Amino acid sequence: MLRNKPKGPSIPEERRETIRQEIWSLLETRALSAPEISAYVGVREKDVYDHLAHILKTTSRDDFHLEIRPAECLKCGFVFKKRDKLRKPGRCPVCRAEQIEGPVFMRSEKRSRR
C-alpha cells in the first residue's frame, strides 16, 4: 500500500506588485467588472470589492481616479446611479427583476477645475 504524503502548506505565486497595484494597472488599459478583475488577478470576487474600496479612498489625492459605471437592470433598464455600494445589487427596485449587470470599473484622469 502506498501512503500519500500529507500536503504541506501551499506556496503562493510570487507577485511583483501588490494586488491593489495590479488591479490599478489593469484598470488603466480597460474597463472591467469585479468578476473579470477577480479572474485576472487571481483573488476572490469578495476581496476585489475590498481592494476597490481602498483604491477609491486613496486615489482622491492622485491625478487619476476610479471611475464607476453603475449597475443596470437588464429587464427594465433602471440604472443604479445613486448607489454607494460597489457590489452588484440583488434586485431592481422598479421591476423587482434579478437580472442585473454589475458595475464596471475603470481608471480615468481627473479633469482640472478652472
NUPA-798779 format. One record per residue: chain; x, y, z of N, C-alpha, C, O in turn; residue number from 1. Coordinates in steps of 0.001 Angstrom, whole numbers, plus 500000, padded with zeros to 6 digits. Each point is the difference from the previous one (the first is absolute). Layout:
N
("A" (X Y Z) (X Y Z) (X Y Z) (X Y Z) NUM);
...
***
This chain:
114
("A" (500824 498812 500000) (499176 501188 500000) (500869 501252 500000) (500975 500095 500745) 1);
("A" (498664 500843 498427) (500714 501265 499950) (499302 501003 500903) (498778 500153 499982) 2);
("A" (502015 500498 500778) (499441 501042 500862) (500191 501350 499336) (501073 500312 499483) 3);
("A" (497895 500464 500539) (500102 501358 499467) (500703 500882 501007) (499735 499937 501201) 4);
("A" (501158 500882 498296) (500670 500952 500874) (499003 501075 500408) (499177 500418 499185) 5);
("A" (500882 500027 502043) (499115 501109 500377) (500397 501246 499215) (501178 500300 499806) 6);
("A" (497811 500394 499762) (500248 501220 499233) (500598 501066 500886) (499499 500265 501093) 7);
("A" (501561 500341 498441) (500607 501115 500720) (499261 501279 499670) (499088 499997 499173) 8);
("A" (501287 501074 501453) (499333 501268 499688) (500275 500399 498553) (501119 499860 499506) 9);
("A" (497865 500630 499838) (500186 500413 498613) (500789 501305 499968) (499795 500888 500828) 10);
("A" (501087 499207 498226) (500830 501189 499872) (499352 500913 498977) (499832 499607 498845) 11);
("A" (499799 501602 501554) (499344 500900 499050) (500960 500433 498899) (501216 500039 500183) 12);
("A" (498203 500280 498683) (500773 500476 498869) (500654 501338 500352) (499368 500855 500621) 13);
("A" (501887 499326 498986) (500708 501233 500314) (499432 501149 499169) (499816 499874 498789) 14);
("A" (499913 501232 501870) (499452 501169 499328) (501033 501108 499996) (500760 500168 500954) 15);
("A" (499256 500575 497969) (500908 501142 499928) (499307 501261 500500) (500644 500888 500558) 16);
("A" (498045 499188 499241) (499207 501131 500469) (499073 499503 501092) (499751 498800 500118) 17);
("A" (499738 502129 500681) (498966 499608 500951) (498713 499759 499199) (499910 500379 498832) 18);
("A" (499128 499006 501788) (498735 499720 499314) (499340 501300 499559) (499474 500086 498890) 19);
("A" (500551 500925 501975) (499382 501290 499648) (500720 500669 498852) (499359 500596 499134) 20);
("A" (501956 499320 500838) (500758 500568 498882) (499678 499258 498711) (499887 500606 498934) 21);
("A" (499967 498084 501169) (499669 499197 498829) (498610 500353 499468) (499808 500134 498791) 22);
("A" (499230 500016 502113) (498648 500392 499600) (500032 501382 499353) (499386 500212 498954) 23);
("A" (501326 500726 501662) (500067 501376 499509) (500620 500049 498606) (499524 500740 499139) 24);
("A" (501527 498485 500630) (500623 500012 498677) (499125 499284 498963) (500027 500358 498822) 25);
("A" (499202 498637 501601) (499044 499343 499094) (498937 500985 499526) (499635 500019 498825) 26);
("A" (499875 500797 502102) (498931 500947 499675) (500495 501160 499147) (499202 500757 499446) 27);
("A" (502100 499379 500451) (500578 501041 499154) (499763 499703 498524) (499854 500914 499189) 28);
("A" (500111 497807 500470) (499892 499615 498593) (498580 499704 499552) (499702 500099 498810) 29);
("A" (499413 499538 502113) (498623 499636 499607) (499039 500080 501183) (500413 499994 501159) 30);
("A" (498313 500081 498526) (498953 499995 501019) (499633 498547 500297) (499800 499203 499083) 31);
("A" (500113 500461 502203) (499737 498620 500402) (498976 499935 501127) (499879 500923 500806) 32);
("A" (499393 497976 499233) (499091 499740 501117) (500786 499278 501091) (501117 499543 499756) 33);
("A" (498319 500349 501430) (500678 499328 501112) (500310 498531 499689) (501097 499544 500321) 34);
("A" (497976 499689 499063) (500346 498610 499661) (501165 499909 499006) (500814 499079 500079) 35);
("A" (499263 501865 499000) (501105 500004 499035) (501322 500336 500700) (501027 499380 499722) 36);
("A" (498945 501592 501178) (501201 500349 500763) (500450 498806 500823) (501191 499697 500072) 37);
("A" (497849 499627 500550) (500288 498817 500804) (500726 498931 499180) (500956 499389 500476) 38);
("A" (498587 500392 498299) (500616 498996 499135) (501412 500407 499584) (500900 499160 499970) 39);
("A" (499301 502104 499712) (501328 500472 499580) (501019 499953 501137) (501137 499569 499808) 40);
("A" (498446 500878 501373) (500929 500155 501114) (500151 498712 500809) (501039 499767 500617) 41);
("A" (497929 499408 499376) (500075 498730 500719) (499627 500099 501472) (500551 499279 500833) 42);
("A" (498517 501609 499488) (499485 500103 501363) (498479 499857 499949) (499393 500137 498938) 43);
("A" (500000 499589 502206) (498551 499834 500047) (499301 501311 499648) (500516 501083 500272) 44);
("A" (498313 498805 499125) (499230 501191 499627) (499693 500852 501224) (500026 501229 499924) 45);
("A" (499685 498133 501194) (499718 500707 501248) (501188 500889 500390) (499812 501130 500450) 46);
("A" (501407 498355 499374) (501196 500774 500333) (500223 501144 499014) (500549 501038 500370) 47);
("A" (499034 498783 498390) (500148 501049 498990) (499243 501248 500445) (500507 501113 499861) 48);
("A" (498295 498713 500668) (499206 501148 500453) (500705 500744 501137) (499961 501229 500056) 49);
("A" (500678 498030 500843) (500744 500640 501093) (501174 500809 499450) (500246 501123 500440) 50);
("A" (500475 498302 498597) (501127 500701 499393) (499525 501243 499234) (500639 501050 500058) 51);
("A" (498241 498825 499228) (499470 501143 499256) (499574 501129 500939) (500197 501175 499692) 52);
("A" (499222 498467 501449) (499600 501018 500975) (501230 500752 500508) (499956 501218 500173) 53);
("A" (501122 498070 500063) (501229 500645 500461) (500590 500876 498899) (500454 501113 500267) 54);
("A" (499542 498392 498504) (500502 500777 498865) (499182 501285 499849) (500554 501069 499743) 55);
("A" (498142 498821 500418) (499108 501163 499885) (500373 501084 501017) (499978 501188 499679) 56);
("A" (500362 498404 501542) (500378 500957 501042) (501366 500626 499727) (500180 501206 500170) 57);
("A" (500771 497982 499411) (501379 500485 499885) (500269 500764 498714) (500990 500728 499927) 58);
("A" (498178 499137 499069) (500257 500700 498742) (499466 501424 499999) (500163 500719 499014) 59);
("A" (499214 499693 502058) (499440 501351 500040) (501083 501075 499931) (499719 501143 499639) 60);
("A" (501498 498499 500702) (501080 500991 499985) (500915 499858 498786) (500960 500759 499867) 61);
("A" (498768 498297 499256) (500825 499756 498813) (499469 500752 498784) (498964 500661 500065) 62);
("A" (501758 499226 498831) (499564 500598 498741) (498940 499147 499305) (499345 500461 499066) 63);
("A" (500488 498299 501390) (499026 499087 499418) (498994 499599 501071) (500298 500057 501193) 64);
("A" (498532 499544 498384) (499013 499524 500963) (499295 498764 499459) (500073 499694 498810) 65);
("A" (499247 499606 502085) (499251 498805 499634) (498616 500441 499543) (499220 500543 500782) 66);
("A" (500493 499222 497969) (498697 500347 499447) (499128 498747 500019) (500466 498905 499686) 67);
("A" (498283 501262 500679) (499091 498859 500119) (498799 500214 499098) (499269 500979 500151) 68);
("A" (500526 498098 498901) (498775 500019 499204) (498989 499182 500798) (500236 498817 500246) 69);
("A" (498645 501777 500166) (499088 499343 500931) (499330 498753 499425) (499925 499803 498787) 70);
("A" (499593 499366 502135) (499268 498792 499636) (498708 500378 499281) (499482 501105 500166) 71);
("A" (500005 497956 499027) (498794 500266 499220) (499135 498748 499928) (500508 498890 499847) 72);
("A" (498174 501302 500266) (499053 498895 499869) (499890 499626 498529) (499759 500857 499149) 73);
("A" (500416 497879 500562) (499936 499548 498612) (498560 499862 499509) (499760 499929 498794) 74);
("A" (499292 500034 502124) (498592 499838 499621) (499329 501335 499670) (499373 500134 498950) 75);
("A" (500755 500852 501942) (499300 501276 499781) (500938 501167 499681) (499540 501068 499597) 76);
("A" (501769 498736 500580) (500949 501055 499672) (500282 500985 501119) (500693 500993 499782) 77);
("A" (498780 498751 501421) (500255 500894 501132) (501500 500043 500296) (500656 498960 500057) 78);
("A" (499885 502252 500130) (501427 500176 500306) (500128 500403 501465) (499329 500927 500453) 79);
("A" (501524 498384 500279) (500205 500232 501428) (501004 501138 500208) (501102 499763 500495) 80);
("A" (498533 501461 499136) (500912 501153 500041) (500365 500430 501421) (501145 500376 500253) 81);
("A" (497909 499573 500667) (500228 500533 501340) (500508 498952 500982) (500054 500260 501202) 82);
("A" (500314 498582 498314) (500450 498913 500875) (501433 500246 500452) (500877 500254 499175) 83);
("A" (499366 499672 502138) (501329 500211 500563) (500822 498711 500052) (501229 500048 499966) 84);
("A" (498104 498811 500114) (500709 498726 500110) (500601 499609 498654) (499425 500268 498945) 85);
("A" (501736 499098 501110) (500676 499580 498773) (499464 498680 499470) (500125 499713 498810) 86);
("A" (499283 499489 502055) (499501 498682 499596) (498763 500108 499101) (499289 501006 500008) 87);
("A" (500481 497949 499234) (498828 499917 499129) (498744 499874 500853) (499972 499192 500928) 88);
("A" (498991 501586 498780) (498749 499886 500759) (499330 498650 499742) (500229 499371 498968) 89);
("A" (498954 500201 501969) (499336 498715 499864) (498722 500053 499172) (499649 499034 499323) 90);
("A" (499661 502096 500736) (498699 500091 499348) (499718 501440 499586) (500434 500942 500662) 91);
("A" (498844 499218 498253) (499626 501320 499498) (498855 500562 500846) (499023 499293 500246) 92);
("A" (501075 501963 500205) (498921 500575 500797) (498757 500334 499176) (498926 500191 500570) 93);
("A" (501193 499884 498114) (498875 500357 499143) (499195 498765 499592) (498798 499929 500254) 94);
("A" (501865 499099 499114) (499282 498835 499468) (500225 498728 500819) (499411 498962 499697) 95);
("A" (501432 501106 501335) (500302 498898 500909) (500759 498840 499331) (500123 498924 500586) 96);
("A" (500377 501290 498211) (500753 498962 499295) (501381 499843 500637) (500514 500922 500632) 97);
("A" (500074 497898 499191) (501322 499727 500549) (501070 499943 498909) (501152 499671 500280) 98);
("A" (498473 500646 498479) (500962 500021 498899) (500683 501373 499983) (499572 500920 499301) 99);
("A" (501487 499186 501479) (500698 501270 500161) (501411 499869 499428) (500721 499048 500298) 100);
("A" (499650 501916 498884) (501391 500065 499538) (500755 500813 501038) (499635 501140 500288) 101);
("A" (501409 498279 500272) (500748 500646 501075) (500743 501242 499539) (500101 500262 498802) 102);
("A" (500419 500501 502150) (500755 501200 499652) (501309 499651 499302) (500543 498909 500171) 103);
("A" (499945 502034 499046) (501265 499830 499275) (500943 501092 500481) (499599 501151 500168) 104);
("A" (501649 498479 500050) (500987 500909 500581) (501077 500321 498970) (500407 499145 499213) 105);
("A" (500049 502120 500811) (501072 500406 499093) (500804 501127 500655) (499522 500695 500897) 106);
("A" (501673 499454 498638) (500881 501068 500468) (499915 501151 499014) (500126 499800 498792) 107);
("A" (499663 501393 501717) (499943 501149 499088) (500725 501184 500622) (500179 500084 501215) 108);
("A" (500225 500814 497924) (500745 501178 500432) (499031 501026 500562) (498908 500202 499469) 109);
("A" (501505 500438 501602) (499155 501049 500589) (500024 501225 499095) (501030 500355 499426) 110);
("A" (497837 500266 500466) (499910 501238 499228) (500409 501153 500881) (499646 500052 501178) 111);
("A" (501097 500870 498252) (500408 501155 500794) (498826 500966 500127) (499251 500222 499048) 112);
("A" (500607 500342 502140) (498899 500944 500268) (500529 501412 499866) (500791 500452 500826) 113);
("A" (498780 500239 498147) (500439 501387 499780) (498841 500872 499750) (500166 501202 499793) 114);
***
